[in-house]
């Protein structure tokens, strides 16, 4: 792969005609893309779980009350047993 052909840190937007229900109407953040493959996270599929509910399930203190009401997103159909946190600097 040429260094300038990576899609790392780019958004992949599903075309309107996408028939695969796993990716239909999704926006995916490409976190890594290299010769070994790619890793992307769907960033527009909220679940019914909130950050506060997740913290409670994990027995973690809610350090930021404003974040407690934010939805937990379903990151995609692969590796659903893992979680990722997307955040700013």
Secondary structure, DSSP 8 states (H G I E B T S, - for coil): --GGG--TTEEEE--TT---TTTTT-EEEEEEEETTEEEEEE-S-EEEEEHHHHHHHTT---S-GGGTTSEEE---SS-TT--------
